Amino acid sequence: MPNSIILTKESVGFADAQLATKTSEIDTLIQVNCKAGSMITKIKGIAVSSNICTVNIIDYKAFAIIAQKTFEGKKIDNNRYSDPSMYDDKKDTVEFPRAEIEDYIKQFPKS
């Protein structure tokens, strides 16, 4: 069951030379915060919630958010719930909206 979203430099289109190695080199931060959303269904007694992720593009030097967008993952894989005994608390969230987040980040200039 996923509990984190991992975006790689390759998946969002960054070259090694574009990544900072010291804080003095940082121009822009990409912040992704995810949390469980509202319950969207119950499968075999397991409450399945959406996954809400907010992406902030931050001007590091000005400490200001220059763009923000919220994504909500609702895609359910029914096969995932074939064994309800795996879910001790009988709760789960669907997968993160990874592709949508990657596409959103790719639209910004890579200077």
Phi and psi restraints in degrees (range 20) as a CNS / XPLOR table:
assign (resid 1 and name C) (resid 2 and name N)
       (resid 2 and name CA) (resid 2 and name C) 1.0 -71.7 20.0 2
assign (resid 2 and name N) (resid 2 and name CA)
       (resid 2 and name C) (resid 3 and name N) 1.0 139.3 20.0 2
assign (resid 2 and name C) (resid 3 and name N)
       (resid 3 and name CA) (resid 3 and name C) 1.0 -131.7 20.0 2
assign (resid 3 and name N) (resid 3 and name CA)
       (resid 3 and name C) (resid 4 and name N) 1.0 8.7 20.0 2
assign (resid 3 and name C) (resid 4 and name N)
       (resid 4 and name CA) (resid 4 and name C) 1.0 -153.8 20.0 2
assign (resid 4 and name N) (resid 4 and name CA)
       (resid 4 and name C) (resid 5 and name N) 1.0 158.4 20.0 2
assign (resid 4 and name C) (resid 5 and name N)
       (resid 5 and name CA) (resid 5 and name C) 1.0 -114.7 20.0 2
assign (resid 5 and name N) (resid 5 and name CA)
       (resid 5 and name C) (resid 6 and name N) 1.0 129.6 20.0 2
assign (resid 5 and name C) (resid 6 and name N)
       (resid 6 and name CA) (resid 6 and name C) 1.0 -116.6 20.0 2
assign (resid 6 and name N) (resid 6 and name CA)
       (resid 6 and name C) (resid 7 and name N) 1.0 116.9 20.0 2
assign (resid 6 and name C) (resid 7 and name N)
       (resid 7 and name CA) (resid 7 and name C) 1.0 -105.6 20.0 2
assign (resid 7 and name N) (resid 7 and name CA)
       (resid 7 and name C) (resid 8 and name N) 1.0 129.9 20.0 2
assign (resid 7 and name C) (resid 8 and name N)
       (resid 8 and name CA) (resid 8 and name C) 1.0 -100.4 20.0 2
assign (resid 8 and name N) (resid 8 and name CA)
       (resid 8 and name C) (resid 9 and name N) 1.0 159.3 20.0 2
assign (resid 8 and name C) (resid 9 and name N)
       (resid 9 and name CA) (resid 9 and name C) 1.0 -60.4 20.0 2
assign (resid 9 and name N) (resid 9 and name CA)
       (resid 9 and name C) (resid 10 and name N) 1.0 -34.1 20.0 2
assign (resid 9 and name C) (resid 10 and name N)
       (resid 10 and name CA) (resid 10 and name C) 1.0 -67.9 20.0 2
assign (resid 10 and name N) (resid 10 and name CA)
       (resid 10 and name C) (resid 11 and name N) 1.0 -39.6 20.0 2
assign (resid 10 and name C) (resid 11 and name N)
       (resid 11 and name CA) (resid 11 and name C) 1.0 -69.9 20.0 2
assign (resid 11 and name N) (resid 11 and name CA)
       (resid 11 and name C) (resid 12 and name N) 1.0 -23.4 20.0 2
assign (resid 11 and name C) (resid 12 and name N)
       (resid 12 and name CA) (resid 12 and name C) 1.0 -109.0 20.0 2
assign (resid 12 and name N) (resid 12 and name CA)
       (resid 12 and name C) (resid 13 and name N) 1.0 5.8 20.0 2
assign (resid 12 and name C) (resid 13 and name N)
       (resid 13 and name CA) (resid 13 and name C) 1.0 84.3 20.0 2
assign (resid 13 and name N) (resid 13 and name CA)
       (resid 13 and name C) (resid 14 and name N) 1.0 30.3 20.0 2
assign (resid 13 and name C) (resid 14 and name N)
       (resid 14 and name CA) (resid 14 and name C) 1.0 -101.3 20.0 2
assign (resid 14 and name N) (resid 14 and name CA)
       (resid 14 and name C) (resid 15 and name N) 1.0 140.9 20.0 2
assign (resid 14 and name C) (resid 15 and name N)
       (resid 15 and name CA) (resid 15 and name C) 1.0 -89.6 20.0 2
assign (resid 15 and name N) (resid 15 and name CA)
       (resid 15 and name C) (resid 16 and name N) 1.0 159.4 20.0 2
assign (resid 15 and name C) (resid 16 and name N)
       (resid 16 and name CA) (resid 16 and name C) 1.0 -54.5 20.0 2
assign (resid 16 and name N) (resid 16 and name CA)
       (resid 16 and name C) (resid 17 and name N) 1.0 -39.7 20.0 2
assign (resid 16 and name C) (resid 17 and name N)
       (resid 17 and name CA) (resid 17 and name C) 1.0 -65.8 20.0 2
assign (resid 17 and name N) (resid 17 and name CA)
       (resid 17 and name C) (resid 18 and name N) 1.0 -17.1 20.0 2
assign (resid 17 and name C) (resid 18 and name N)
       (resid 18 and name CA) (resid 18 and name C) 1.0 -89.5 20.0 2
assign (resid 18 and name N) (resid 18 and name CA)
       (resid 18 and name C) (resid 19 and name N) 1.0 -6.0 20.0 2
assign (resid 18 and name C) (resid 19 and name N)
       (resid 19 and name CA) (resid 19 and name C) 1.0 -96.1 20.0 2
assign (resid 19 and name N) (resid 19 and name CA)
       (resid 19 and name C) (resid 20 and name N) 1.0 135.7 20.0 2
assign (resid 19 and name C) (resid 20 and name N)
       (resid 20 and name CA) (resid 20 and name C) 1.0 -76.8 20.0 2
assign (resid 20 and name N) (resid 20 and name CA)
       (resid 20 and name C) (resid 21 and name N) 1.0 144.5 20.0 2
assign (resid 20 and name C) (resid 21 and name N)
       (resid 21 and name CA) (resid 21 and name C) 1.0 -111.7 20.0 2
assign (resid 21 and name N) (resid 21 and name CA)
       (resid 21 and name C) (resid 22 and name N) 1.0 -12.5 20.0 2
assign (resid 21 and name C) (resid 22 and name N)
       (resid 22 and name CA) (resid 22 and name C) 1.0 -134.0 20.0 2
assign (resid 22 and name N) (resid 22 and name CA)
       (resid 22 and name C) (resid 23 and name N) 1.0 151.7 20.0 2
assign (resid 22 and name C) (resid 23 and name N)
       (resid 23 and name CA) (resid 23 and name C) 1.0 -60.4 20.0 2
assign (resid 23 and name N) (resid 23 and name CA)
       (resid 23 and name C) (resid 24 and name N) 1.0 -29.3 20.0 2
assign (resid 23 and name C) (resid 24 and name N)
       (resid 24 and name CA) (resid 24 and name C) 1.0 -67.2 20.0 2
assign (resid 24 and name N) (resid 24 and name CA)
       (resid 24 and name C) (resid 25 and name N) 1.0 -16.8 20.0 2
assign (resid 24 and name C) (resid 25 and name N)
       (resid 25 and name CA) (resid 25 and name C) 1.0 -91.9 20.0 2
assign (resid 25 and name N) (resid 25 and name CA)
       (resid 25 and name C) (resid 26 and name N) 1.0 -5.4 20.0 2
assign (resid 25 and name C) (resid 26 and name N)
       (resid 26 and name CA) (resid 26 and name C) 1.0 -78.6 20.0 2
assign (resid 26 and name N) (resid 26 and name CA)
       (resid 26 and name C) (resid 27 and name N) 1.0 126.6 20.0 2
assign (resid 26 and name C) (resid 27 and name N)
       (resid 27 and name CA) (resid 27 and name C) 1.0 -107.5 20.0 2
assign (resid 27 and name N) (resid 27 and name CA)
       (resid 27 and name C) (resid 28 and name N) 1.0 -43.6 20.0 2
assign (resid 27 and name C) (resid 28 and name N)
       (resid 28 and name CA) (resid 28 and name C) 1.0 -133.6 20.0 2
assign (resid 28 and name N) (resid 28 and name CA)
       (resid 28 and name C) (resid 29 and name N) 1.0 137.2 20.0 2
assign (resid 28 and name C) (resid 29 and name N)
       (resid 29 and name CA) (resid 29 and name C) 1.0 -109.9 20.0 2
assign (resid 29 and name N) (resid 29 and name CA)
       (resid 29 and name C) (resid 30 and name N) 1.0 145.3 20.0 2
assign (resid 29 and name C) (resid 30 and name N)
       (resid 30 and name CA) (resid 30 and name C) 1.0 -115.2 20.0 2
assign (resid 30 and name N) (resid 30 and name CA)
       (resid 30 and name C) (resid 31 and name N) 1.0 116.9 20.0 2
assign (resid 30 and name C) (resid 31 and name N)
       (resid 31 and name CA) (resid 31 and name C) 1.0 -114.5 20.0 2
assign (resid 31 and name N) (resid 31 and name CA)
       (resid 31 and name C) (resid 32 and name N) 1.0 128.5 20.0 2
assign (resid 31 and name C) (resid 32 and name N)
       (resid 32 and name CA) (resid 32 and name C) 1.0 -122.6 20.0 2
assign (resid 32 and name N) (resid 32 and name CA)
       (resid 32 and name C) (resid 33 and name N) 1.0 116.6 20.0 2
assign (resid 32 and name C) (resid 33 and name N)
       (resid 33 and name CA) (resid 33 and name C) 1.0 -115.2 20.0 2
assign (resid 33 and name N) (resid 33 and name CA)
       (resid 33 and name C) (resid 34 and name N) 1.0 125.9 20.0 2
assign (resid 33 and name C) (resid 34 and name N)
       (resid 34 and name CA) (resid 34 and name C) 1.0 -122.5 20.0 2
assign (resid 34 and name N) (resid 34 and name CA)
       (resid 34 and name C) (resid 35 and name N) 1.0 150.0 20.0 2
assign (resid 34 and name C) (resid 35 and name N)
       (resid 35 and name CA) (resid 35 and name C) 1.0 -153.5 20.0 2
assign (resid 35 and name N) (resid 35 and name CA)
       (resid 35 and name C) (resid 36 and name N) 1.0 163.2 20.0 2
assign (resid 35 and name C) (resid 36 and name N)
       (resid 36 and name CA) (resid 36 and name C) 1.0 -70.2 20.0 2
assign (resid 36 and name N) (resid 36 and name CA)
       (resid 36 and name C) (resid 37 and name N) 1.0 135.6 20.0 2
assign (resid 36 and name C) (resid 37 and name N)
       (resid 37 and name CA) (resid 37 and name C) 1.0 -94.9 20.0 2
assign (resid 37 and name N) (resid 37 and name CA)
       (resid 37 and name C) (resid 38 and name N) 1.0 -148.4 20.0 2
assign (resid 37 and name C) (resid 38 and name N)
       (resid 38 and name CA) (resid 38 and name C) 1.0 -81.7 20.0 2
assign (resid 38 and name N) (resid 38 and name CA)
       (resid 38 and name C) (resid 39 and name N) 1.0 156.6 20.0 2
assign (resid 38 and name C) (resid 39 and name N)
       (resid 39 and name CA) (resid 39 and name C) 1.0 -66.7 20.0 2
assign (resid 39 and name N) (resid 39 and name CA)
       (resid 39 and name C) (resid 40 and name N) 1.0 131.3 20.0 2
assign (resid 39 and name C) (resid 40 and name N)
       (resid 40 and name CA) (resid 40 and name C) 1.0 -108.7 20.0 2
assign (resid 40 and name N) (resid 40 and name CA)
       (resid 40 and name C) (resid 41 and name N) 1.0 -21.4 20.0 2
assign (resid 40 and name C) (resid 41 and name N)
       (resid 41 and name CA) (resid 41 and name C) 1.0 -169.1 20.0 2
assign (resid 41 and name N) (resid 41 and name CA)
       (resid 41 and name C) (resid 42 and name N) 1.0 171.9 20.0 2
assign (resid 41 and name C) (resid 42 and name N)
       (resid 42 and name CA) (resid 42 and name C) 1.0 -124.1 20.0 2
assign (resid 42 and name N) (resid 42 and name CA)
       (resid 42 and name C) (resid 43 and name N) 1.0 131.1 20.0 2
assign (resid 42 and name C) (resid 43 and name N)
       (resid 43 and name CA) (resid 43 and name C) 1.0 -125.7 20.0 2
assign (resid 43 and name N) (resid 43 and name CA)
       (resid 43 and name C) (resid 44 and name N) 1.0 118.5 20.0 2
assign (resid 43 and name C) (resid 44 and name N)
       (resid 44 and name CA) (resid 44 and name C) 1.0 51.5 20.0 2
assign (resid 44 and name N) (resid 44 and name CA)
       (resid 44 and name C) (resid 45 and name N) 1.0 40.1 20.0 2
assign (resid 44 and name C) (resid 45 and name N)
       (resid 45 and name CA) (resid 45 and name C) 1.0 82.4 20.0 2
assign (resid 45 and name N) (resid 45 and name CA)
       (resid 45 and name C) (resid 46 and name N) 1.0 5.7 20.0 2
assign (resid 45 and name C) (resid 46 and name N)
       (resid 46 and name CA) (resid 46 and name C) 1.0 -104.0 20.0 2
assign (resid 46 and name N) (resid 46 and name CA)
       (resid 46 and name C) (resid 47 and name N) 1.0 123.1 20.0 2
assign (resid 46 and name C) (resid 47 and name N)
       (resid 47 and name CA) (resid 47 and name C) 1.0 -76.6 20.0 2
assign (resid 47 and name N) (resid 47 and name CA)
       (resid 47 and name C) (resid 48 and name N) 1.0 119.2 20.0 2
assign (resid 47 and name C) (resid 48 and name N)
       (resid 48 and name CA) (resid 48 and name C) 1.0 -107.4 20.0 2
assign (resid 48 and name N) (resid 48 and name CA)
       (resid 48 and name C) (resid 49 and name N) 1.0 122.2 20.0 2
assign (resid 48 and name C) (resid 49 and name N)
       (resid 49 and name CA) (resid 49 and name C) 1.0 -107.1 20.0 2
assign (resid 49 and name N) (resid 49 and name CA)
       (resid 49 and name C) (resid 50 and name N) 1.0 157.0 20.0 2
assign (resid 49 and name C) (resid 50 and name N)
       (resid 50 and name CA) (resid 50 and name C) 1.0 -71.4 20.0 2
assign (resid 50 and name N) (resid 50 and name CA)
       (resid 50 and name C) (resid 51 and name N) 1.0 170.6 20.0 2
assign (resid 50 and name C) (resid 51 and name N)
       (resid 51 and name CA) (resid 51 and name C) 1.0 -121.1 20.0 2
assign (resid 51 and name N) (resid 51 and name CA)
       (resid 51 and name C) (resid 52 and name N) 1.0 115.4 20.0 2
assign (resid 51 and name C) (resid 52 and name N)
       (resid 52 and name CA) (resid 52 and name C) 1.0 -104.5 20.0 2
assign (resid 52 and name N) (resid 52 and name CA)
       (resid 52 and name C) (resid 53 and name N) 1.0 124.1 20.0 2
assign (resid 52 and name C) (resid 53 and name N)
       (resid 53 and name CA) (resid 53 and name C) 1.0 -123.2 20.0 2
assign (resid 53 and name N) (resid 53 and name CA)
       (resid 53 and name C) (resid 54 and name N) 1.0 130.2 20.0 2
assign (resid 53 and name C) (resid 54 and name N)
       (resid 54 and name CA) (resid 54 and name C) 1.0 -108.2 20.0 2
assign (resid 54 and name N) (resid 54 and name CA)
       (resid 54 and name C) (resid 55 and name N) 1.0 127.4 20.0 2
assign (resid 54 and name C) (resid 55 and name N)
       (resid 55 and name CA) (resid 55 and name C) 1.0 -107.7 20.0 2
assign (resid 55 and name N) (resid 55 and name CA)
       (resid 55 and name C) (resid 56 and name N) 1.0 125.4 20.0 2
assign (resid 55 and name C) (resid 56 and name N)
       (resid 56 and name CA) (resid 56 and name C) 1.0 -113.3 20.0 2
assign (resid 56 and name N) (resid 56 and name CA)
       (resid 56 and name C) (resid 57 and name N) 1.0 130.2 20.0 2
assign (resid 56 and name C) (resid 57 and name N)
       (resid 57 and name CA) (resid 57 and name C) 1.0 -102.1 20.0 2
assign (resid 57 and name N) (resid 57 and name CA)
       (resid 57 and name C) (resid 58 and name N) 1.0 118.0 20.0 2
assign (resid 57 and name C) (resid 58 and name N)
       (resid 58 and name CA) (resid 58 and name C) 1.0 -116.8 20.0 2
assign (resid 58 and name N) (resid 58 and name CA)
       (resid 58 and name C) (resid 59 and name N) 1.0 129.0 20.0 2
assign (resid 58 and name C) (resid 59 and name N)
       (resid 59 and name CA) (resid 59 and name C) 1.0 -75.9 20.0 2
assign (resid 59 and name N) (resid 59 and name CA)
       (resid 59 and name C) (resid 60 and name N) 1.0 106.3 20.0 2
assign (resid 59 and name C) (resid 60 and name N)
       (resid 60 and name CA) (resid 60 and name C) 1.0 -64.7 20.0 2
assign (resid 60 and name N) (resid 60 and name CA)
       (resid 60 and name C) (resid 61 and name N) 1.0 -38.5 20.0 2
assign (resid 60 and name C) (resid 61 and name N)
       (resid 61 and name CA) (resid 61 and name C) 1.0 -71.4 20.0 2
assign (resid 61 and name N) (resid 61 and name CA)
       (resid 61 and name C) (resid 62 and name N) 1.0 -33.8 20.0 2
assign (resid 61 and name C) (resid 62 and name N)
       (resid 62 and name CA) (resid 62 and name C) 1.0 -93.8 20.0 2
assign (resid 62 and name N) (resid 62 and name CA)
       (resid 62 and name C) (resid 63 and name N) 1.0 -7.6 20.0 2
assign (resid 62 and name C) (resid 63 and name N)
       (resid 63 and name CA) (resid 63 and name C) 1.0 50.0 20.0 2
assign (resid 63 and name N) (resid 63 and name CA)
       (resid 63 and name C) (resid 64 and name N) 1.0 48.9 20.0 2
assign (resid 63 and name C) (resid 64 and name N)
       (resid 64 and name CA) (resid 64 and name C) 1.0 -131.5 20.0 2
assign (resid 64 and name N) (resid 64 and name CA)
       (resid 64 and name C) (resid 65 and name N) 1.0 140.3 20.0 2
assign (resid 64 and name C) (resid 65 and name N)
       (resid 65 and name CA) (resid 65 and name C) 1.0 -77.3 20.0 2
assign (resid 65 and name N) (resid 65 and name CA)
       (resid 65 and name C) (resid 66 and name N) 1.0 122.3 20.0 2
assign (resid 65 and name C) (resid 66 and name N)
       (resid 66 and name CA) (resid 66 and name C) 1.0 -100.2 20.0 2
assign (resid 66 and name N) (resid 66 and name CA)
       (resid 66 and name C) (resid 67 and name N) 1.0 -16.4 20.0 2
assign (resid 66 and name C) (resid 67 and name N)
       (resid 67 and name CA) (resid 67 and name C) 1.0 -157.2 20.0 2
assign (resid 67 and name N) (resid 67 and name CA)
       (resid 67 and name C) (resid 68 and name N) 1.0 146.0 20.0 2
assign (resid 67 and name C) (resid 68 and name N)
       (resid 68 and name CA) (resid 68 and name C) 1.0 -149.7 20.0 2
assign (resid 68 and name N) (resid 68 and name CA)
       (resid 68 and name C) (resid 69 and name N) 1.0 139.2 20.0 2
assign (resid 68 and name C) (resid 69 and name N)
       (resid 69 and name CA) (resid 69 and name C) 1.0 -149.9 20.0 2
assign (resid 69 and name N) (resid 69 and name CA)
       (resid 69 and name C) (resid 70 and name N) 1.0 143.5 20.0 2
assign (resid 69 and name C) (resid 70 and name N)
       (resid 70 and name CA) (resid 70 and name C) 1.0 -110.6 20.0 2
assign (resid 70 and name N) (resid 70 and name CA)
       (resid 70 and name C) (resid 71 and name N) 1.0 136.0 20.0 2
assign (resid 70 and name C) (resid 71 and name N)
       (resid 71 and name CA) (resid 71 and name C) 1.0 -120.7 20.0 2
assign (resid 71 and name N) (resid 71 and name CA)
       (resid 71 and name C) (resid 72 and name N) 1.0 144.8 20.0 2
assign (resid 71 and name C) (resid 72 and name N)
       (resid 72 and name CA) (resid 72 and name C) 1.0 -127.9 20.0 2
assign (resid 72 and name N) (resid 72 and name CA)
       (resid 72 and name C) (resid 73 and name N) 1.0 116.5 20.0 2
assign (resid 72 and name C) (resid 73 and name N)
       (resid 73 and name CA) (resid 73 and name C) 1.0 -84.7 20.0 2
assign (resid 73 and name N) (resid 73 and name CA)
       (resid 73 and name C) (resid 74 and name N) 1.0 128.2 20.0 2
assign (resid 73 and name C) (resid 74 and name N)
       (resid 74 and name CA) (resid 74 and name C) 1.0 -131.5 20.0 2
assign (resid 74 and name N) (resid 74 and name CA)
       (resid 74 and name C) (resid 75 and name N) 1.0 7.5 20.0 2
assign (resid 74 and name C) (resid 75 and name N)
       (resid 75 and name CA) (resid 75 and name C) 1.0 -74.3 20.0 2
assign (resid 75 and name N) (resid 75 and name CA)
       (resid 75 and name C) (resid 76 and name N) 1.0 121.5 20.0 2
assign (resid 75 and name C) (resid 76 and name N)
       (resid 76 and name CA) (resid 76 and name C) 1.0 -105.9 20.0 2
assign (resid 76 and name N) (resid 76 and name CA)
       (resid 76 and name C) (resid 77 and name N) 1.0 131.7 20.0 2
assign (resid 76 and name C) (resid 77 and name N)
       (resid 77 and name CA) (resid 77 and name C) 1.0 -104.9 20.0 2
assign (resid 77 and name N) (resid 77 and name CA)
       (resid 77 and name C) (resid 78 and name N) 1.0 98.2 20.0 2
assign (resid 77 and name C) (resid 78 and name N)
       (resid 78 and name CA) (resid 78 and name C) 1.0 -59.5 20.0 2
assign (resid 78 and name N) (resid 78 and name CA)
       (resid 78 and name C) (resid 79 and name N) 1.0 -30.0 20.0 2
assign (resid 78 and name C) (resid 79 and name N)
       (resid 79 and name CA) (resid 79 and name C) 1.0 -65.1 20.0 2
assign (resid 79 and name N) (resid 79 and name CA)
       (resid 79 and name C) (resid 80 and name N) 1.0 -24.5 20.0 2
assign (resid 79 and name C) (resid 80 and name N)
       (resid 80 and name CA) (resid 80 and name C) 1.0 -63.2 20.0 2
assign (resid 80 and name N) (resid 80 and name CA)
       (resid 80 and name C) (resid 81 and name N) 1.0 -24.5 20.0 2
assign (resid 80 and name C) (resid 81 and name N)
       (resid 81 and name CA) (resid 81 and name C) 1.0 -102.5 20.0 2
assign (resid 81 and name N) (resid 81 and name CA)
       (resid 81 and name C) (resid 82 and name N) 1.0 26.7 20.0 2
assign (resid 81 and name C) (resid 82 and name N)
       (resid 82 and name CA) (resid 82 and name C) 1.0 -67.8 20.0 2
assign (resid 82 and name N) (resid 82 and name CA)
       (resid 82 and name C) (resid 83 and name N) 1.0 -25.4 20.0 2
assign (resid 82 and name C) (resid 83 and name N)
       (resid 83 and name CA) (resid 83 and name C) 1.0 -123.0 20.0 2
assign (resid 83 and name N) (resid 83 and name CA)
       (resid 83 and name C) (resid 84 and name N) 1.0 89.3 20.0 2
assign (resid 83 and name C) (resid 84 and name N)
       (resid 84 and name CA) (resid 84 and name C) 1.0 -60.0 20.0 2
assign (resid 84 and name N) (resid 84 and name CA)
       (resid 84 and name C) (resid 85 and name N) 1.0 -19.6 20.0 2
assign (resid 84 and name C) (resid 85 and name N)
       (resid 85 and name CA) (resid 85 and name C) 1.0 -67.6 20.0 2
assign (resid 85 and name N) (resid 85 and name CA)
       (resid 85 and name C) (resid 86 and name N) 1.0 -14.8 20.0 2
assign (resid 85 and name C) (resid 86 and name N)
       (resid 86 and name CA) (resid 86 and name C) 1.0 -71.2 20.0 2
assign (resid 86 and name N) (resid 86 and name CA)
       (resid 86 and name C) (resid 87 and name N) 1.0 -17.7 20.0 2
assign (resid 86 and name C) (resid 87 and name N)
       (resid 87 and name CA) (resid 87 and name C) 1.0 -105.5 20.0 2
assign (resid 87 and name N) (resid 87 and name CA)
       (resid 87 and name C) (resid 88 and name N) 1.0 93.2 20.0 2
assign (resid 87 and name C) (resid 88 and name N)
       (resid 88 and name CA) (resid 88 and name C) 1.0 -60.6 20.0 2
assign (resid 88 and name N) (resid 88 and name CA)
       (resid 88 and name C) (resid 89 and name N) 1.0 -42.0 20.0 2
assign (resid 88 and name C) (resid 89 and name N)
       (resid 89 and name CA) (resid 89 and name C) 1.0 -96.3 20.0 2
assign (resid 89 and name N) (resid 89 and name CA)
       (resid 89 and name C) (resid 90 and name N) 1.0 2.4 20.0 2
assign (resid 89 and name C) (resid 90 and name N)
       (resid 90 and name CA) (resid 90 and name C) 1.0 59.5 20.0 2
assign (resid 90 and name N) (resid 90 and name CA)
       (resid 90 and name C) (resid 91 and name N) 1.0 32.1 20.0 2
assign (resid 90 and name C) (resid 91 and name N)
       (resid 91 and name CA) (resid 91 and name C) 1.0 -132.0 20.0 2
assign (resid 91 and name N) (resid 91 and name CA)
       (resid 91 and name C) (resid 92 and name N) 1.0 149.8 20.0 2
assign (resid 91 and name C) (resid 92 and name N)
       (resid 92 and name CA) (resid 92 and name C) 1.0 -158.5 20.0 2
assign (resid 92 and name N) (resid 92 and name CA)
       (resid 92 and name C) (resid 93 and name N) 1.0 160.6 20.0 2
assign (resid 92 and name C) (resid 93 and name N)
       (resid 93 and name CA) (resid 93 and name C) 1.0 -117.8 20.0 2
assign (resid 93 and name N) (resid 93 and name CA)
       (resid 93 and name C) (resid 94 and name N) 1.0 152.8 20.0 2
assign (resid 93 and name C) (resid 94 and name N)
       (resid 94 and name CA) (resid 94 and name C) 1.0 -72.6 20.0 2
assign (resid 94 and name N) (resid 94 and name CA)
       (resid 94 and name C) (resid 95 and name N) 1.0 174.9 20.0 2
assign (resid 94 and name C) (resid 95 and name N)
       (resid 95 and name CA) (resid 95 and name C) 1.0 -66.7 20.0 2
assign (resid 95 and name N) (resid 95 and name CA)
       (resid 95 and name C) (resid 96 and name N) 1.0 158.7 20.0 2
assign (resid 95 and name C) (resid 96 and name N)
       (resid 96 and name CA) (resid 96 and name C) 1.0 -68.4 20.0 2
assign (resid 96 and name N) (resid 96 and name CA)
       (resid 96 and name C) (resid 97 and name N) 1.0 149.2 20.0 2
assign (resid 96 and name C) (resid 97 and name N)
       (resid 97 and name CA) (resid 97 and name C) 1.0 -78.8 20.0 2
assign (resid 97 and name N) (resid 97 and name CA)
       (resid 97 and name C) (resid 98 and name N) 1.0 59.1 20.0 2
assign (resid 97 and name C) (resid 98 and name N)
       (resid 98 and name CA) (resid 98 and name C) 1.0 -58.0 20.0 2
assign (resid 98 and name N) (resid 98 and name CA)
       (resid 98 and name C) (resid 99 and name N) 1.0 -49.7 20.0 2
assign (resid 98 and name C) (resid 99 and name N)
       (resid 99 and name CA) (resid 99 and name C) 1.0 -62.2 20.0 2
assign (resid 99 and name N) (resid 99 and name CA)
       (resid 99 and name C) (resid 100 and name N) 1.0 -40.9 20.0 2
assign (resid 99 and name C) (resid 100 and name N)
       (resid 100 and name CA) (resid 100 and name C) 1.0 -65.2 20.0 2
assign (resid 100 and name N) (resid 100 and name CA)
       (resid 100 and name C) (resid 101 and name N) 1.0 -39.1 20.0 2
assign (resid 100 and name C) (resid 101 and name N)
       (resid 101 and name CA) (resid 101 and name C) 1.0 -66.8 20.0 2
assign (resid 101 and name N) (resid 101 and name CA)
       (resid 101 and name C) (resid 102 and name N) 1.0 -45.2 20.0 2
assign (resid 101 and name C) (resid 102 and name N)
       (resid 102 and name CA) (resid 102 and name C) 1.0 -59.9 20.0 2
assign (resid 102 and name N) (resid 102 and name CA)
       (resid 102 and name C) (resid 103 and name N) 1.0 -43.8 20.0 2
assign (resid 102 and name C) (resid 103 and name N)
       (resid 103 and name CA) (resid 103 and name C) 1.0 -62.0 20.0 2
assign (resid 103 and name N) (resid 103 and name CA)
       (resid 103 and name C) (resid 104 and name N) 1.0 -40.0 20.0 2
assign (resid 103 and name C) (resid 104 and name N)
       (resid 104 and name CA) (resid 104 and name C) 1.0 -62.8 20.0 2
assign (resid 104 and name N) (resid 104 and name CA)
       (resid 104 and name C) (resid 105 and name N) 1.0 -46.5 20.0 2
assign (resid 104 and name C) (resid 105 and name N)
       (resid 105 and name CA) (resid 105 and name C) 1.0 -64.9 20.0 2
assign (resid 105 and name N) (resid 105 and name CA)
       (resid 105 and name C) (resid 106 and name N) 1.0 -37.2 20.0 2
assign (resid 105 and name C) (resid 106 and name N)
       (resid 106 and name CA) (resid 106 and name C) 1.0 -63.8 20.0 2
assign (resid 106 and name N) (resid 106 and name CA)
       (resid 106 and name C) (resid 107 and name N) 1.0 -20.9 20.0 2
assign (resid 106 and name C) (resid 107 and name N)
       (resid 107 and name CA) (resid 107 and name C) 1.0 -74.4 20.0 2
assign (resid 107 and name N) (resid 107 and name CA)
       (resid 107 and name C) (resid 108 and name N) 1.0 -14.4 20.0 2
assign (resid 107 and name C) (resid 108 and name N)
       (resid 108 and name CA) (resid 108 and name C) 1.0 -86.1 20.0 2
assign (resid 108 and name N) (resid 108 and name CA)
       (resid 108 and name C) (resid 109 and name N) 1.0 148.4 20.0 2
assign (resid 108 and name C) (resid 109 and name N)
       (resid 109 and name CA) (resid 109 and name C) 1.0 -58.8 20.0 2
assign (resid 109 and name N) (resid 109 and name CA)
       (resid 109 and name C) (resid 110 and name N) 1.0 144.0 20.0 2
assign (resid 109 and name C) (resid 110 and name N)
       (resid 110 and name CA) (resid 110 and name C) 1.0 -105.2 20.0 2
assign (resid 110 and name N) (resid 110 and name CA)
       (resid 110 and name C) (resid 111 and name N) 1.0 44.8 20.0 2
